[in-house]
């Protein structure tokens, strides 16, 4: 899956992205709310190598896409998509943006492109995202896309030595047209 927006290109992670991927994914501010935090550039490179065989055609696992600036191809983040095994179910998304590129609308732009592909291109019924409720910026992002908070699970995940809450946001395909613009 490759997608282009006005400012971005979403495509496959490349071996040469390992250093940049490690740079922002290992950043404590980014990693605080992420399930995966690489401990080395080699681990980031291994992740990229494993993603080379990933496909939306094989549901169940995470399908990670690079978020690049269209103007120069620079990696500024990544976006994960997880399709269930059934053909019509809910698709889960997650996103990470390098700190230098946060608060510039890139996450919203990338997610809008993915929502369009998931709903219009793949014909899926629902998109959902899971977020730590302490991540106020991510919660605001999801709301700005028209997603609604459907659940708040107290201390439901064990992450980096502590129990953390999990908030689930979602949108139905029939709701997307009102938020597309």
MARFI-941269 format. One record per atom (N, C-alpha, C): residue number from 0; x, y, z. Coordinates in Angstrom, 3 decimals, always signed. Layout:
! MARFI-941269
nr->NUM x->X y->Y z->Z
...
//
This chain:
! MARFI-941269
nr->0 x->+0.842 y->-1.177 z->+0.000
nr->0 x->+0.000 y->+0.000 z->+0.000
nr->0 x->+0.885 y->+1.238 z->+0.000
nr->1 x->+0.731 y->+2.020 z->-1.014
nr->1 x->+1.417 y->+3.305 z->-1.113
nr->1 x->+0.351 y->+4.381 z->-1.283
nr->2 x->+0.495 y->+5.464 z->-0.521
nr->2 x->-0.461 y->+6.562 z->-0.570
nr->2 x->+0.285 y->+7.879 z->-0.660
nr->3 x->-0.245 y->+8.796 z->-1.428
nr->3 x->+0.309 y->+10.142 z->-1.512
nr->3 x->-0.739 y->+11.134 z->-1.034
nr->4 x->-0.289 y->+12.139 z->-0.291
nr->4 x->-1.138 y->+13.247 z->+0.126
nr->4 x->-0.462 y->+14.522 z->-0.380
nr->5 x->-0.994 y->+15.654 z->-0.014
nr->5 x->-0.396 y->+16.919 z->-0.462
nr->5 x->+1.060 y->+17.046 z->-0.030
nr->6 x->+1.377 y->+16.603 z->+1.183
nr->6 x->+2.742 y->+16.784 z->+1.703
nr->6 x->+3.479 y->+15.492 z->+2.011
nr->7 x->+2.779 y->+14.362 z->+1.955
nr->7 x->+3.347 y->+13.110 z->+2.442
nr->7 x->+3.281 y->+11.984 z->+1.426
nr->8 x->+4.136 y->+11.002 z->+1.663
nr->8 x->+4.085 y->+9.726 z->+0.947
nr->8 x->+4.150 y->+8.632 z->+2.001
nr->9 x->+3.191 y->+7.714 z->+1.956
nr->9 x->+3.198 y->+6.547 z->+2.823
nr->9 x->+3.603 y->+5.359 z->+1.978
nr->10 x->+4.692 y->+4.714 z->+2.364
nr->10 x->+5.185 y->+3.573 z->+1.613
nr->10 x->+5.954 y->+2.646 z->+2.534
nr->11 x->+6.669 y->+1.702 z->+1.959
nr->11 x->+7.393 y->+0.712 z->+2.752
nr->11 x->+8.582 y->+1.332 z->+3.482
nr->12 x->+8.832 y->+0.825 z->+4.679
nr->12 x->+10.067 y->+1.177 z->+5.382
nr->12 x->+11.231 y->+0.551 z->+4.627
nr->13 x->+12.358 y->+1.260 z->+4.567
nr->13 x->+13.530 y->+0.807 z->+3.832
nr->13 x->+14.695 y->+0.588 z->+4.792
nr->14 x->+15.648 y->-0.266 z->+4.414
nr->14 x->+16.803 y->-0.501 z->+5.293
nr->14 x->+17.503 y->+0.787 z->+5.720
nr->15 x->+17.590 y->+1.755 z->+4.830
nr->15 x->+18.268 y->+3.015 z->+5.164
nr->15 x->+17.470 y->+3.882 z->+6.147
nr->16 x->+16.237 y->+3.474 z->+6.494
nr->16 x->+15.412 y->+4.203 z->+7.467
nr->16 x->+15.729 y->+3.812 z->+8.917
nr->17 x->+16.556 y->+2.800 z->+9.113
nr->17 x->+16.760 y->+2.256 z->+10.461
nr->17 x->+17.226 y->+3.313 z->+11.463
nr->18 x->+18.166 y->+4.143 z->+11.093
nr->18 x->+18.682 y->+5.144 z->+12.027
nr->18 x->+17.607 y->+6.174 z->+12.397
nr->19 x->+16.872 y->+6.651 z->+11.417
nr->19 x->+15.809 y->+7.632 z->+11.692
nr->19 x->+14.691 y->+6.993 z->+12.518
nr->20 x->+14.299 y->+5.764 z->+12.170
nr->20 x->+13.265 y->+5.054 z->+12.911
nr->20 x->+13.686 y->+4.890 z->+14.372
nr->21 x->+14.914 y->+4.453 z->+14.572
nr->21 x->+15.429 y->+4.317 z->+15.936
nr->21 x->+15.434 y->+5.673 z->+16.638
nr->22 x->+15.833 y->+6.723 z->+15.929
nr->22 x->+15.950 y->+8.047 z->+16.520
nr->22 x->+14.674 y->+8.534 z->+17.166
nr->23 x->+13.543 y->+8.398 z->+16.483
nr->23 x->+12.307 y->+8.894 z->+17.109
nr->23 x->+11.600 y->+7.832 z->+17.931
nr->24 x->+11.662 y->+6.562 z->+17.551
nr->24 x->+10.976 y->+5.520 z->+18.318
nr->24 x->+11.640 y->+5.266 z->+19.676
nr->25 x->+12.936 y->+5.533 z->+19.783
nr->25 x->+13.632 y->+5.364 z->+21.061
nr->25 x->+13.570 y->+6.621 z->+21.922
nr->26 x->+13.087 y->+7.717 z->+21.365
nr->26 x->+12.946 y->+8.963 z->+22.107
nr->26 x->+11.958 y->+8.741 z->+23.250
nr->27 x->+12.334 y->+9.049 z->+24.487
nr->27 x->+11.445 y->+8.785 z->+25.628
nr->27 x->+10.063 y->+9.426 z->+25.489
nr->28 x->+9.988 y->+10.603 z->+24.900
nr->28 x->+8.700 y->+11.260 z->+24.727
nr->28 x->+7.779 y->+10.528 z->+23.766
nr->29 x->+8.344 y->+9.905 z->+22.746
nr->29 x->+7.569 y->+9.132 z->+21.778
nr->29 x->+7.296 y->+7.730 z->+22.334
nr->30 x->+8.329 y->+7.102 z->+22.870
nr->30 x->+8.226 y->+5.723 z->+23.330
nr->30 x->+7.322 y->+5.557 z->+24.553
nr->31 x->+7.128 y->+6.613 z->+25.288
nr->31 x->+6.334 y->+6.529 z->+26.525
nr->31 x->+4.977 y->+5.870 z->+26.290
nr->32 x->+4.369 y->+6.152 z->+25.162
nr->32 x->+3.024 y->+5.655 z->+24.893
nr->32 x->+2.983 y->+4.564 z->+23.826
nr->33 x->+4.129 y->+4.039 z->+23.441
nr->33 x->+4.203 y->+3.027 z->+22.391
nr->33 x->+4.456 y->+1.645 z->+22.971
nr->34 x->+3.925 y->+0.645 z->+22.321
nr->34 x->+4.163 y->-0.725 z->+22.746
nr->34 x->+5.542 y->-1.232 z->+22.347
nr->35 x->+6.100 y->-0.695 z->+21.258
nr->35 x->+7.422 y->-1.138 z->+20.788
nr->35 x->+8.400 y->+0.026 z->+20.838
nr->36 x->+9.526 y->-0.229 z->+21.498
nr->36 x->+10.601 y->+0.754 z->+21.596
nr->36 x->+11.911 y->+0.036 z->+21.272
nr->37 x->+12.546 y->+0.392 z->+20.154
nr->37 x->+13.797 y->-0.290 z->+19.801
nr->37 x->+14.925 y->+0.103 z->+20.761
nr->38 x->+15.793 y->-0.848 z->+21.029
nr->38 x->+16.921 y->-0.597 z->+21.929
nr->38 x->+18.211 y->-0.313 z->+21.167
nr->39 x->+18.167 y->-0.458 z->+19.841
nr->39 x->+19.363 y->-0.195 z->+19.024
nr->39 x->+18.949 y->+0.035 z->+17.575
nr->40 x->+19.869 y->+0.591 z->+16.809
nr->40 x->+19.632 y->+0.754 z->+15.375
nr->40 x->+19.488 y->-0.626 z->+14.727
nr->41 x->+20.251 y->-1.598 z->+15.213
nr->41 x->+20.159 y->-2.960 z->+14.669
nr->41 x->+18.767 y->-3.546 z->+14.893
nr->42 x->+18.165 y->-3.269 z->+16.038
nr->42 x->+16.816 y->-3.765 z->+16.296
nr->42 x->+15.801 y->-3.072 z->+15.377
nr->43 x->+15.996 y->-1.779 z->+15.131
nr->43 x->+15.138 y->-1.062 z->+14.189
nr->43 x->+15.297 y->-1.653 z->+12.783
nr->44 x->+16.537 y->-1.968 z->+12.400
nr->44 x->+16.792 y->-2.571 z->+11.086
nr->44 x->+16.135 y->-3.941 z->+10.974
nr->45 x->+16.159 y->-4.708 z->+12.051
nr->45 x->+15.508 y->-6.019 z->+12.069
nr->45 x->+13.991 y->-5.866 z->+11.905
nr->46 x->+13.423 y->-4.889 z->+12.585
nr->46 x->+11.991 y->-4.615 z->+12.453
nr->46 x->+11.649 y->-4.302 z->+10.994
nr->47 x->+12.451 y->-3.454 z->+10.363
nr->47 x->+12.233 y->-3.091 z->+8.962
nr->47 x->+12.335 y->-4.327 z->+8.076
nr->48 x->+13.314 y->-5.164 z->+8.325
nr->48 x->+13.488 y->-6.382 z->+7.526
nr->48 x->+12.280 y->-7.311 z->+7.670
nr->49 x->+11.756 y->-7.445 z->+8.869
nr->49 x->+10.583 y->-8.288 z->+9.088
nr->49 x->+9.344 y->-7.702 z->+8.415
nr->50 x->+9.261 y->-6.388 z->+8.335
nr->50 x->+8.121 y->-5.743 z->+7.680
nr->50 x->+8.160 y->-5.909 z->+6.165
nr->51 x->+9.310 y->-6.226 z->+5.619
nr->51 x->+9.432 y->-6.382 z->+4.166
nr->51 x->+8.482 y->-7.452 z->+3.642
nr->52 x->+8.192 y->-8.446 z->+4.465
nr->52 x->+7.281 y->-9.509 z->+4.043
nr->52 x->+5.841 y->-9.282 z->+4.455
nr->53 x->+5.556 y->-8.194 z->+5.145
nr->53 x->+4.194 y->-7.923 z->+5.616
nr->53 x->+3.315 y->-7.453 z->+4.465
nr->54 x->+2.036 y->-7.761 z->+4.582
nr->54 x->+1.102 y->-7.373 z->+3.526
nr->54 x->-0.295 y->-7.234 z->+4.110
nr->55 x->-1.043 y->-6.285 z->+3.566
nr->55 x->-2.448 y->-6.166 z->+3.959
nr->55 x->-3.234 y->-7.388 z->+3.502
nr->56 x->-2.695 y->-8.134 z->+2.549
nr->56 x->-3.364 y->-9.335 z->+2.069
nr->56 x->-3.283 y->-10.466 z->+3.092
nr->57 x->-2.385 y->-10.328 z->+4.081
nr->57 x->-2.254 y->-11.332 z->+5.139
nr->57 x->-2.705 y->-10.713 z->+6.457
nr->58 x->-3.997 y->-10.785 z->+6.755
nr->58 x->-4.527 y->-10.160 z->+7.968
nr->58 x->-3.992 y->-10.794 z->+9.248
nr->59 x->-4.120 y->-10.051 z->+10.331
nr->59 x->-3.762 y->-10.559 z->+11.651
nr->59 x->-2.609 y->-9.822 z->+12.291
nr->60 x->-1.586 y->-9.509 z->+11.532
nr->60 x->-0.420 y->-8.821 z->+12.084
nr->60 x->-0.428 y->-7.347 z->+11.735
nr->61 x->+0.538 y->-6.645 z->+12.280
nr->61 x->+0.684 y->-5.218 z->+11.997
nr->61 x->+1.392 y->-5.028 z->+10.662
nr->62 x->+0.884 y->-4.117 z->+9.886
nr->62 x->+1.432 y->-3.737 z->+8.580
nr->62 x->+1.900 y->-2.300 z->+8.739
nr->63 x->+3.204 y->-2.093 z->+8.804
nr->63 x->+3.775 y->-0.777 z->+9.099
nr->63 x->+4.162 y->-0.045 z->+7.824
nr->64 x->+3.791 y->+1.219 z->+7.738
nr->64 x->+4.140 y->+2.043 z->+6.591
nr->64 x->+4.962 y->+3.237 z->+7.055
nr->65 x->+5.921 y->+3.613 z->+6.236
nr->65 x->+6.717 y->+4.811 z->+6.498
nr->65 x->+5.872 y->+6.032 z->+6.177
nr->66 x->+6.070 y->+7.098 z->+6.936
nr->66 x->+5.479 y->+8.397 z->+6.621
nr->66 x->+6.649 y->+9.288 z->+6.227
nr->67 x->+6.655 y->+9.711 z->+4.971
nr->67 x->+7.762 y->+10.496 z->+4.426
nr->67 x->+7.272 y->+11.849 z->+3.920
nr->68 x->+8.161 y->+12.830 z->+3.969
nr->68 x->+7.881 y->+14.101 z->+3.314
nr->68 x->+7.982 y->+13.868 z->+1.814
nr->69 x->+7.000 y->+14.301 z->+1.054
nr->69 x->+7.028 y->+14.113 z->-0.401
nr->69 x->+8.177 y->+14.875 z->-1.039
nr->70 x->+8.507 y->+16.030 z->-0.483
nr->70 x->+9.515 y->+16.884 z->-1.118
nr->70 x->+10.905 y->+16.266 z->-1.151
nr->71 x->+11.257 y->+15.487 z->-0.109
nr->71 x->+12.617 y->+14.940 z->-0.083
nr->71 x->+12.702 y->+13.468 z->+0.348
nr->72 x->+11.573 y->+12.831 z->+0.631
nr->72 x->+11.569 y->+11.422 z->+1.001
nr->72 x->+12.026 y->+11.127 z->+2.421
nr->73 x->+12.226 y->+12.167 z->+3.208
nr->73 x->+12.716 y->+11.988 z->+4.575
nr->73 x->+11.667 y->+11.294 z->+5.438
nr->74 x->+12.094 y->+10.297 z->+6.217
nr->74 x->+11.208 y->+9.580 z->+7.143
nr->74 x->+10.902 y->+10.479 z->+8.336
nr->75 x->+9.604 y->+10.732 z->+8.572
nr->75 x->+9.214 y->+11.570 z->+9.708
nr->75 x->+8.318 y->+10.814 z->+10.691
nr->76 x->+7.955 y->+9.585 z->+10.349
nr->76 x->+7.104 y->+8.797 z->+11.234
nr->76 x->+6.734 y->+7.481 z->+10.598
nr->77 x->+5.888 y->+6.753 z->+11.296
nr->77 x->+5.380 y->+5.495 z->+10.756
nr->77 x->+3.963 y->+5.276 z->+11.238
nr->78 x->+3.256 y->+4.481 z->+10.476
nr->78 x->+1.853 y->+4.224 z->+10.744
nr->78 x->+1.610 y->+2.736 z->+10.631
nr->79 x->+0.967 y->+2.162 z->+11.644
nr->79 x->+0.664 y->+0.739 z->+11.643
nr->79 x->-0.810 y->+0.497 z->+11.389
nr->80 x->-1.083 y->-0.560 z->+10.635
nr->80 x->-2.448 y->-0.979 z->+10.331
nr->80 x->-2.531 y->-2.466 z->+10.653
nr->81 x->-3.579 y->-2.846 z->+11.375
nr->81 x->-3.784 y->-4.267 z->+11.674
nr->81 x->-5.193 y->-4.651 z->+11.260
nr->82 x->-5.269 y->-5.550 z->+10.278
nr->82 x->-6.547 y->-6.055 z->+9.806
nr->82 x->-6.854 y->-7.364 z->+10.510
nr->83 x->-8.115 y->-7.549 z->+10.874
nr->83 x->-8.494 y->-8.829 z->+11.471
nr->83 x->-8.549 y->-9.907 z->+10.395
nr->84 x->-8.778 y->-11.128 z->+10.800
nr->84 x->-8.851 y->-12.243 z->+9.863
nr->84 x->-10.083 y->-12.226 z->+8.995
nr->85 x->-11.176 y->-11.601 z->+9.465
nr->85 x->-12.385 y->-11.583 z->+8.635
nr->85 x->-12.285 y->-10.470 z->+7.594
nr->86 x->-13.109 y->-10.541 z->+6.593
nr->86 x->-13.011 y->-9.610 z->+5.470
nr->86 x->-13.675 y->-8.265 z->+5.717
nr->87 x->-14.444 y->-8.130 z->+6.769
nr->87 x->-15.214 y->-6.908 z->+6.929
nr->87 x->-15.025 y->-6.229 z->+8.274
nr->88 x->-14.234 y->-6.777 z->+9.155
nr->88 x->-14.162 y->-6.304 z->+10.526
nr->88 x->-13.479 y->-4.973 z->+10.735
nr->89 x->-13.220 y->-4.700 z->+11.982
nr->89 x->-12.605 y->-3.450 z->+12.398
nr->89 x->-11.101 y->-3.467 z->+12.146
nr->90 x->-10.609 y->-2.376 z->+11.615
nr->90 x->-9.189 y->-2.207 z->+11.339
nr->90 x->-8.602 y->-1.344 z->+12.450
nr->91 x->-7.476 y->-1.759 z->+12.997
nr->91 x->-6.813 y->-0.965 z->+14.043
nr->91 x->-5.675 y->-0.168 z->+13.423
nr->92 x->-5.511 y->+1.073 z->+13.875
nr->92 x->-4.422 y->+1.918 z->+13.400
nr->92 x->-3.640 y->+2.478 z->+14.582
nr->93 x->-2.393 y->+2.771 z->+14.334
nr->93 x->-1.533 y->+3.433 z->+15.309
nr->93 x->-0.513 y->+4.263 z->+14.546
nr->94 x->-0.051 y->+5.341 z->+15.170
nr->94 x->+0.846 y->+6.253 z->+14.455
nr->94 x->+1.910 y->+6.798 z->+15.396
nr->95 x->+3.101 y->+7.016 z->+14.851
nr->95 x->+4.209 y->+7.663 z->+15.566
nr->95 x->+4.800 y->+8.719 z->+14.645
nr->96 x->+5.020 y->+9.896 z->+15.196
nr->96 x->+5.632 y->+10.989 z->+14.436
nr->96 x->+6.861 y->+11.470 z->+15.212
nr->97 x->+7.961 y->+11.701 z->+14.501
nr->97 x->+9.180 y->+12.223 z->+15.128
nr->97 x->+8.877 y->+13.574 z->+15.783
nr->98 x->+9.434 y->+13.838 z->+16.958
nr->98 x->+9.126 y->+15.080 z->+17.677
nr->98 x->+9.286 y->+16.353 z->+16.848
nr->99 x->+10.294 y->+16.433 z->+15.995
nr->99 x->+10.520 y->+17.643 z->+15.197
nr->99 x->+9.381 y->+17.907 z->+14.206
nr->100 x->+8.553 y->+16.900 z->+13.951
nr->100 x->+7.484 y->+17.037 z->+12.961
nr->100 x->+6.089 y->+16.963 z->+13.576
nr->101 x->+6.022 y->+16.911 z->+14.887
nr->101 x->+4.724 y->+16.882 z->+15.555
nr->101 x->+4.084 y->+18.270 z->+15.532
nr->102 x->+2.767 y->+18.290 z->+15.717
nr->102 x->+1.978 y->+19.532 z->+15.784
nr->102 x->+2.044 y->+20.346 z->+14.490
nr->103 x->+2.212 y->+19.652 z->+13.351
nr->103 x->+2.223 y->+20.318 z->+12.047
nr->103 x->+1.173 y->+19.735 z->+11.105
nr->104 x->+0.293 y->+18.901 z->+11.644
nr->104 x->-0.780 y->+18.320 z->+10.851
nr->104 x->-0.416 y->+17.078 z->+10.058
nr->105 x->+0.808 y->+16.580 z->+10.201
nr->105 x->+1.222 y->+15.409 z->+9.434
nr->105 x->+0.473 y->+14.147 z->+9.850
nr->106 x->+0.269 y->+13.956 z->+11.143
nr->106 x->-0.439 y->+12.757 z->+11.614
nr->106 x->-1.865 y->+12.750 z->+11.076
nr->107 x->-2.528 y->+13.878 z->+11.143
nr->107 x->-3.893 y->+13.982 z->+10.638
nr->107 x->-3.935 y->+13.697 z->+9.139
nr->108 x->-3.004 y->+14.262 z->+8.410
nr->108 x->-2.951 y->+14.073 z->+6.954
nr->108 x->-2.735 y->+12.605 z->+6.600
nr->109 x->-1.827 y->+11.947 z->+7.295
nr->109 x->-1.542 y->+10.534 z->+7.034
nr->109 x->-2.746 y->+9.665 z->+7.389
nr->110 x->-3.337 y->+9.910 z->+8.551
nr->110 x->-4.482 y->+9.098 z->+8.965
nr->110 x->-5.685 y->+9.307 z->+8.049
nr->111 x->-5.910 y->+10.513 z->+7.598
nr->111 x->-7.024 y->+10.750 z->+6.674
nr->111 x->-6.854 y->+9.914 z->+5.396
nr->112 x->-5.638 y->+9.845 z->+4.888
nr->112 x->-5.384 y->+9.040 z->+3.689
nr->112 x->-5.642 y->+7.563 z->+3.958
nr->113 x->-5.219 y->+7.100 z->+5.112
nr->113 x->-5.437 y->+5.696 z->+5.472
nr->113 x->-6.926 y->+5.416 z->+5.676
nr->114 x->-7.633 y->+6.318 z->+6.350
nr->114 x->-9.076 y->+6.127 z->+6.553
nr->114 x->-9.781 y->+6.006 z->+5.197
nr->115 x->-9.416 y->+6.882 z->+4.278
nr->115 x->-10.027 y->+6.839 z->+2.951
nr->115 x->-9.765 y->+5.491 z->+2.287
nr->116 x->-8.546 y->+5.017 z->+2.357
nr->116 x->-8.208 y->+3.723 z->+1.744
nr->116 x->-8.954 y->+2.581 z->+2.427
nr->117 x->-8.995 y->+2.598 z->+3.753
nr->117 x->-9.648 y->+1.519 z->+4.496
nr->117 x->-11.151 y->+1.491 z->+4.213
nr->118 x->-11.782 y->+2.652 z->+4.233
nr->118 x->-13.233 y->+2.686 z->+4.034
nr->118 x->-13.621 y->+2.581 z->+2.561
nr->119 x->-13.063 y->+3.430 z->+1.710
nr->119 x->-13.460 y->+3.452 z->+0.297
nr->119 x->-12.754 y->+2.360 z->-0.511
nr->120 x->-11.461 y->+2.183 z->-0.272
nr->120 x->-10.694 y->+1.226 z->-1.067
nr->120 x->-10.848 y->-0.219 z->-0.636
nr->121 x->-10.846 y->-0.459 z->+0.681
nr->121 x->-10.919 y->-1.831 z->+1.187
nr->121 x->-12.323 y->-2.224 z->+1.626
nr->122 x->-13.212 y->-1.252 z->+1.713
nr->122 x->-14.587 y->-1.544 z->+2.079
nr->122 x->-14.770 y->-2.029 z->+3.506
nr->123 x->-13.898 y->-1.614 z->+4.401
nr->123 x->-14.009 y->-2.048 z->+5.802
nr->123 x->-15.094 y->-1.258 z->+6.523
nr->124 x->-15.627 y->-1.862 z->+7.576
nr->124 x->-16.767 y->-1.312 z->+8.310
nr->124 x->-16.379 y->-0.330 z->+9.411
nr->125 x->-15.197 y->-0.515 z->+10.020
nr->125 x->-14.869 y->+0.238 z->+11.230
nr->125 x->-13.359 y->+0.382 z->+11.375
nr->126 x->-12.938 y->+1.529 z->+11.899
nr->126 x->-11.525 y->+1.748 z->+12.265
nr->126 x->-11.499 y->+2.062 z->+13.744
nr->127 x->-10.522 y->+1.498 z->+14.435
nr->127 x->-10.360 y->+1.851 z->+15.846
nr->127 x->-8.888 y->+2.061 z->+16.169
nr->128 x->-8.664 y->+2.779 z->+17.259
nr->128 x->-7.310 y->+3.059 z->+17.734
nr->128 x->-7.310 y->+2.965 z->+19.248
nr->129 x->-6.215 y->+2.489 z->+19.773
nr->129 x->-6.033 y->+2.347 z->+21.211
nr->129 x->-4.972 y->+3.359 z->+21.646
nr->130 x->-5.250 y->+4.105 z->+22.704
nr->130 x->-4.325 y->+5.158 z->+23.124
nr->130 x->-4.285 y->+5.242 z->+24.645
nr->131 x->-3.115 y->+5.523 z->+25.162
nr->131 x->-2.964 y->+5.791 z->+26.591
nr->131 x->-3.635 y->+7.134 z->+26.858
nr->132 x->-4.596 y->+7.212 z->+27.775
nr->132 x->-5.312 y->+8.466 z->+27.993
nr->132 x->-4.448 y->+9.610 z->+28.524
nr->133 x->-3.218 y->+9.310 z->+28.930
nr->133 x->-2.304 y->+10.389 z->+29.316
nr->133 x->-1.734 y->+11.092 z->+28.082
nr->134 x->-1.896 y->+10.470 z->+26.922
nr->134 x->-1.412 y->+11.035 z->+25.661
nr->134 x->-2.499 y->+11.968 z->+25.102
nr->135 x->-2.572 y->+13.136 z->+25.687
nr->135 x->-3.630 y->+14.091 z->+25.352
nr->135 x->-3.589 y->+14.524 z->+23.886
nr->136 x->-2.392 y->+14.663 z->+23.331
nr->136 x->-2.273 y->+15.072 z->+21.933
nr->136 x->-2.871 y->+14.019 z->+21.004
nr->137 x->-2.614 y->+12.762 z->+21.273
nr->137 x->-3.170 y->+11.701 z->+20.426
nr->137 x->-4.684 y->+11.623 z->+20.560
nr->138 x->-5.171 y->+11.819 z->+21.764
nr->138 x->-6.627 y->+11.799 z->+21.952
nr->138 x->-7.276 y->+12.953 z->+21.191
nr->139 x->-6.652 y->+14.125 z->+21.217
nr->139 x->-7.169 y->+15.279 z->+20.476
nr->139 x->-7.121 y->+15.006 z->+18.972
nr->140 x->-6.056 y->+14.380 z->+18.501
nr->140 x->-5.929 y->+14.025 z->+17.085
nr->140 x->-7.077 y->+13.116 z->+16.662
nr->141 x->-7.318 y->+12.066 z->+17.418
nr->141 x->-8.367 y->+11.110 z->+17.063
nr->141 x->-9.743 y->+11.784 z->+17.053
nr->142 x->-9.987 y->+12.627 z->+18.015
nr->142 x->-11.269 y->+13.359 z->+18.046
nr->142 x->-11.394 y->+14.295 z->+16.839
nr->143 x->-10.281 y->+14.935 z->+16.456
nr->143 x->-10.319 y->+15.863 z->+15.322
nr->143 x->-10.641 y->+15.148 z->+14.012
nr->144 x->-10.364 y->+13.848 z->+13.959
nr->144 x->-10.673 y->+13.052 z->+12.768
nr->144 x->-12.117 y->+12.559 z->+12.763
nr->145 x->-12.827 y->+12.828 z->+13.851
nr->145 x->-14.211 y->+12.386 z->+13.958
nr->145 x->-14.388 y->+11.088 z->+14.711
nr->146 x->-13.316 y->+10.566 z->+15.265
nr->146 x->-13.440 y->+9.332 z->+16.041
nr->146 x->-14.041 y->+9.658 z->+17.411
nr->147 x->-14.778 y->+8.717 z->+17.940
nr->147 x->-15.366 y->+8.901 z->+19.265
nr->147 x->-14.723 y->+7.920 z->+20.236
nr->148 x->-14.639 y->+8.320 z->+21.472
nr->148 x->-14.113 y->+7.426 z->+22.494
nr->148 x->-15.212 y->+6.448 z->+22.877
nr->149 x->-14.928 y->+5.164 z->+22.737
nr->149 x->-15.907 y->+4.130 z->+23.034
nr->149 x->-15.650 y->+3.429 z->+24.352
nr->150 x->-14.421 y->+3.482 z->+24.829
nr->150 x->-14.110 y->+2.756 z->+26.062
nr->150 x->-12.909 y->+3.388 z->+26.759
nr->151 x->-12.835 y->+3.143 z->+28.035
nr->151 x->-11.674 y->+3.515 z->+28.851
nr->151 x->-11.467 y->+2.374 z->+29.837
nr->152 x->-10.437 y->+1.599 z->+29.580
nr->152 x->-10.132 y->+0.451 z->+30.419
nr->152 x->-9.069 y->+0.847 z->+31.447
nr->153 x->-9.386 y->+0.717 z->+32.704
nr->153 x->-8.471 y->+1.080 z->+33.791
nr->153 x->-7.407 y->+0.007 z->+33.981
nr->154 x->-6.158 y->+0.477 z->+34.022
nr->154 x->-5.005 y->-0.390 z->+34.298
nr->154 x->-5.134 y->-1.748 z->+33.607
nr->155 x->-5.368 y->-1.704 z->+32.305
nr->155 x->-5.606 y->-2.928 z->+31.542
nr->155 x->-4.385 y->-3.458 z->+30.800
nr->156 x->-3.321 y->-2.654 z->+30.734
nr->156 x->-2.097 y->-3.069 z->+30.030
nr->156 x->-0.881 y->-2.905 z->+30.934
nr->157 x->-0.003 y->-3.896 z->+30.894
nr->157 x->+1.267 y->-3.813 z->+31.612
nr->157 x->+2.306 y->-3.317 z->+30.620
nr->158 x->+2.828 y->-2.101 z->+30.848
nr->158 x->+3.756 y->-1.490 z->+29.897
nr->158 x->+4.900 y->-0.845 z->+30.646
nr->159 x->+6.110 y->-1.298 z->+30.365
nr->159 x->+7.330 y->-0.744 z->+30.954
nr->159 x->+7.272 y->-0.642 z->+32.478
nr->160 x->+6.828 y->-1.715 z->+33.100
nr->160 x->+6.862 y->-1.806 z->+34.549
nr->160 x->+5.714 y->-1.146 z->+35.285
nr->161 x->+4.651 y->-0.795 z->+34.560
nr->161 x->+3.491 y->-0.211 z->+35.241
nr->161 x->+2.203 y->-0.593 z->+34.525
nr->162 x->+1.130 y->-0.616 z->+35.296
nr->162 x->-0.193 y->-0.806 z->+34.716
nr->162 x->-0.658 y->+0.522 z->+34.151
nr->163 x->-1.132 y->+0.502 z->+32.901
nr->163 x->-1.606 y->+1.731 z->+32.255
nr->163 x->-3.031 y->+1.536 z->+31.760
nr->164 x->-3.732 y->+2.658 z->+31.660
nr->164 x->-5.084 y->+2.657 z->+31.122
nr->164 x->-5.031 y->+2.584 z->+29.601
nr->165 x->-6.150 y->+2.234 z->+29.014
nr->165 x->-6.269 y->+2.138 z->+27.565
nr->165 x->-7.605 y->+2.747 z->+27.155
nr->166 x->-7.563 y->+3.759 z->+26.295
nr->166 x->-8.773 y->+4.354 z->+25.752
nr->166 x->-8.915 y->+3.909 z->+24.302
nr->167 x->-10.106 y->+3.512 z->+23.923
nr->167 x->-10.361 y->+3.035 z->+22.572
nr->167 x->-11.265 y->+4.035 z->+21.856
nr->168 x->-10.806 y->+4.452 z->+20.675
nr->168 x->-11.548 y->+5.374 z->+19.815
nr->168 x->-11.936 y->+4.630 z->+18.549
nr->169 x->-13.064 y->+5.012 z->+17.942
nr->169 x->-13.492 y->+4.317 z->+16.725
nr->169 x->-14.341 y->+5.218 z->+15.844
nr->170 x->-14.473 y->+4.774 z->+14.603
nr->170 x->-15.333 y->+5.428 z->+13.619
nr->170 x->-15.866 y->+4.342 z->+12.683
nr->171 x->-17.119 y->+4.500 z->+12.274
nr->171 x->-17.736 y->+3.593 z->+11.316
nr->171 x->-17.605 y->+4.165 z->+9.906
nr->172 x->-17.615 y->+3.286 z->+8.929
nr->172 x->-17.494 y->+3.715 z->+7.533
nr->172 x->-18.576 y->+4.730 z->+7.170
nr->173 x->-19.779 y->+4.535 z->+7.659
nr->173 x->-20.866 y->+5.461 z->+7.300
nr->173 x->-20.676 y->+6.840 z->+7.912
nr->174 x->-19.818 y->+6.961 z->+8.928
nr->174 x->-19.541 y->+8.245 z->+9.574
nr->174 x->-18.418 y->+9.018 z->+8.865
nr->175 x->-17.602 y->+8.320 z->+8.111
nr->175 x->-16.421 y->+8.911 z->+7.497
nr->175 x->-16.744 y->+10.065 z->+6.551
nr->176 x->-17.748 y->+9.971 z->+5.665
nr->176 x->-17.980 y->+11.082 z->+4.722
nr->176 x->-18.162 y->+12.444 z->+5.389
nr->177 x->-18.742 y->+12.486 z->+6.558
nr->177 x->-18.941 y->+13.769 z->+7.259
nr->177 x->-17.632 y->+14.362 z->+7.766
nr->178 x->-16.578 y->+13.547 z->+7.856
nr->178 x->-15.292 y->+14.011 z->+8.401
nr->178 x->-14.178 y->+13.998 z->+7.361
nr->179 x->-14.492 y->+13.628 z->+6.155
nr->179 x->-13.500 y->+13.451 z->+5.083
nr->179 x->-12.771 y->+14.751 z->+4.757
nr->180 x->-13.459 y->+15.862 z->+4.728
nr->180 x->-12.874 y->+17.134 z->+4.295
nr->180 x->-11.837 y->+17.668 z->+5.267
//
